[in-house]
Amino acid sequence: MKTDTKLSTKYIALMALFIALSFIGANLRIFGSIAFDSLPAFLAALLLGPLPGAVIGFIGHLLTALMSGFPLSAPLHLVIALAMAITMLGFGCTYRALKNRMRTSASLAITGIVGVLLNGPVSLGFTMVALALIAGAEAAWGLLALLAFLMLASVVNVVASIALFKPLERIWDKHK
């Protein structure tokens, strides 16, 4: 990646676009609770890299939480945003590490599994620890009820990002 001003401006503009898509995705829901707010961050982690994906995931979650009035409290949503950033770093780094070592379909499948696990149980674990410190262990254990919904939402967002990635990658490679 070059570091000239034009490319940096292009990356900043693309990151802003993905953040806006994350904000819009928060309003696109299926079954009432599965939103597409993390899809742009997953896609950006594949296209732009792990660090831009992490920034987009962090800011995207904070915008989504702000839009809904920080239902779990601002401090807890900061923890969730940090977990989202870590998820995107892990997701993007996994793909980068595997993409030249195996077939694309295998590397994307493994990357997808890593993304779902990081965005589901691992992020929930971080959130539970933070809530236990803020409000006590009983409150934290109550978050386990969200695990099935988080896993389903993670699968939907990861699979959609991988499905969009392959055609967009060809376009992206032509315009780098």
Secondary structure per residue as TSV (DSSP state, phi and psi in degrees):
chain	resnum	aa	ss	phi	psi
A	1	M	-	360.0	127.2
A	2	K	-	-74.1	158.0
A	3	T	-	-116.8	21.7
A	4	D	S	-70.7	165.2
A	5	T	H	-60.7	-41.2
A	6	K	H	-61.1	-45.1
A	7	L	H	-67.6	-40.1
A	8	S	H	-62.1	-41.3
A	9	T	H	-63.7	-41.2
A	10	K	H	-61.4	-44.6
A	11	Y	H	-65.1	-41.6
A	12	I	H	-63.2	-42.6
A	13	A	H	-64.6	-41.2
A	14	L	H	-65.9	-39.8
A	15	M	H	-63.1	-41.5
A	16	A	H	-61.9	-39.6
A	17	L	H	-62.8	-44.9
A	18	F	H	-66.4	-35.6
A	19	I	H	-64.3	-42.7
A	20	A	H	-62.6	-40.4
A	21	L	H	-64.8	-34.5
A	22	S	H	-65.0	-42.6
A	23	F	H	-61.8	-44.3
A	24	I	H	-66.1	-42.3
A	25	G	H	-60.6	-26.3
A	26	A	T	-63.9	-24.2
A	27	N	T	-94.5	-8.5
A	28	L	-	-94.8	106.3
A	29	R	E	-122.7	146.4
A	30	I	E	-121.7	144.4
A	31	F	T	55.9	24.1
A	32	G	T	78.5	-25.4
A	33	S	T	-125.8	-13.4
A	34	I	E	-94.5	110.6
A	35	A	E	-106.8	163.9
A	36	F	-	-105.4	34.3
A	37	D	S	-75.1	-26.3
A	38	S	S	-93.2	-13.2
A	39	L	H	-54.1	-48.5
A	40	P	H	-60.9	-35.7
A	41	A	H	-68.8	-41.7
A	42	F	H	-61.3	-45.3
A	43	L	H	-64.1	-42.4
A	44	A	H	-65.0	-36.0
A	45	A	H	-62.0	-32.1
A	46	L	H	-79.4	-45.2
A	47	L	H	-80.2	-48.6
A	48	L	T	-94.4	-26.1
A	49	G	-	124.8	166.0
A	50	P	H	-61.1	-42.6
A	51	L	H	-67.8	-48.1
A	52	P	H	-59.6	-38.3
A	53	G	H	-60.8	-39.2
A	54	A	H	-65.8	-43.3
A	55	V	H	-62.6	-44.5
A	56	I	H	-64.2	-42.7
A	57	G	H	-62.2	-42.3
A	58	F	H	-64.2	-54.4
A	59	I	H	-67.3	-40.0
A	60	G	H	-59.4	-42.6
A	61	H	H	-66.3	-43.0
A	62	L	H	-61.9	-38.5
A	63	L	H	-65.7	-41.3
A	64	T	H	-62.9	-44.2
A	65	A	H	-66.6	-40.1
A	66	L	H	-61.2	-42.4
A	67	M	H	-61.3	-32.4
A	68	S	T	-98.7	9.9
A	69	G	T	81.2	27.4
A	70	F	-	47.3	63.7
A	71	P	T	-61.5	-24.2
A	72	L	T	-102.9	7.8
A	73	S	-	92.7	148.5
A	74	A	H	-59.8	-44.7
A	75	P	H	-61.0	-40.6
A	76	L	H	-68.1	-36.8
A	77	H	H	-69.8	-27.5
A	78	L	H	-65.1	-40.0
A	79	V	H	-64.4	-43.8
A	80	I	H	-63.4	-41.0
A	81	A	H	-63.2	-39.6
A	82	L	H	-64.9	-41.6
A	83	A	H	-62.7	-37.0
A	84	M	H	-64.4	-41.7
A	85	A	H	-62.6	-43.4
A	86	I	H	-63.5	-39.6
A	87	T	H	-58.5	-47.5
A	88	M	H	-67.9	-36.0
A	89	L	H	-62.1	-48.0
A	90	G	H	-63.6	-41.3
A	91	F	H	-63.1	-51.7
A	92	G	H	-65.9	-41.7
A	93	C	H	-66.3	-36.9
A	94	T	H	-61.8	-46.7
A	95	Y	H	-62.5	-45.2
A	96	R	H	-61.1	-37.7
A	97	A	H	-71.6	-30.7
A	98	L	H	-98.8	-20.9
A	99	K	T	-61.2	-30.0
A	100	N	T	-100.3	3.2
A	101	R	T	-104.8	-13.7
A	102	M	S	-155.1	175.2
A	103	R	-	-59.9	151.4
A	104	T	H	-57.7	-42.6
A	105	S	H	-63.0	-38.8
A	106	A	H	-69.3	-43.0
A	107	S	H	-65.8	-38.3
A	108	L	H	-70.2	-35.3
A	109	A	H	-64.2	-46.8
A	110	I	H	-65.5	-42.5
A	111	T	H	-60.0	-41.1
A	112	G	H	-62.1	-42.6
A	113	I	H	-62.9	-43.8
A	114	V	H	-60.5	-44.1
A	115	G	H	-60.9	-44.1
A	116	V	H	-64.6	-43.6
A	117	L	H	-66.5	-41.3
A	118	L	I	-67.7	-41.3
A	119	N	I	-77.6	-23.1
A	120	G	I	-94.1	-95.9
A	121	P	I	-65.5	-35.8
A	122	V	I	-68.4	-48.0
A	123	S	H	-62.5	-40.0
A	124	L	H	-62.7	-38.5
A	125	G	H	-60.8	-45.6
A	126	F	H	-58.3	-44.2
A	127	T	H	-65.6	-39.9
A	128	M	H	-63.8	-41.5
A	129	V	H	-62.7	-45.5
A	130	A	H	-61.9	-44.6
A	131	L	H	-65.4	-36.3
A	132	A	H	-61.8	-38.8
A	133	L	H	-69.9	-33.3
A	134	I	H	-83.4	-47.7
A	135	A	H	-124.0	-0.5
A	136	G	-	104.1	159.7
A	137	A	H	-64.0	-35.5
A	138	E	H	-61.0	-43.2
A	139	A	H	-64.4	-40.5
A	140	A	H	-63.3	-42.5
A	141	W	H	-63.0	-27.8
A	142	G	H	-62.8	-24.8
A	143	L	G	-68.4	-18.6
A	144	L	G	-59.0	-24.6
A	145	A	G	-62.8	-20.4
A	146	L	G	-84.6	-10.3
A	147	L	H	-57.2	-46.1
A	148	A	H	-62.0	-42.8
A	149	F	H	-66.1	-40.8
A	150	L	H	-63.8	-40.3
A	151	M	H	-65.9	-44.6
A	152	L	H	-63.8	-45.1
A	153	A	H	-63.0	-38.7
A	154	S	H	-63.0	-45.5
A	155	V	H	-60.6	-46.3
A	156	V	H	-60.7	-47.3
A	157	N	H	-68.2	-41.3
A	158	V	H	-67.5	-46.7
A	159	V	H	-62.9	-42.2
A	160	A	H	-63.6	-40.2
A	161	S	H	-66.8	-38.6
A	162	I	H	-68.7	-39.0
A	163	A	H	-64.1	-37.7
A	164	L	H	-77.2	-27.0
A	165	F	H	-62.4	-48.7
A	166	K	H	-58.6	-50.8
A	167	P	H	-66.7	-36.2
A	168	L	H	-70.7	-29.7
A	169	E	H	-62.2	-41.2
A	170	R	H	-62.3	-42.9
A	171	I	H	-67.0	-44.1
A	172	W	H	-60.1	-45.2
A	173	D	H	-62.1	-32.4
A	174	K	H	-72.2	-26.5
A	175	H	T	-110.8	15.1
A	176	K	-	-66.4	360.0
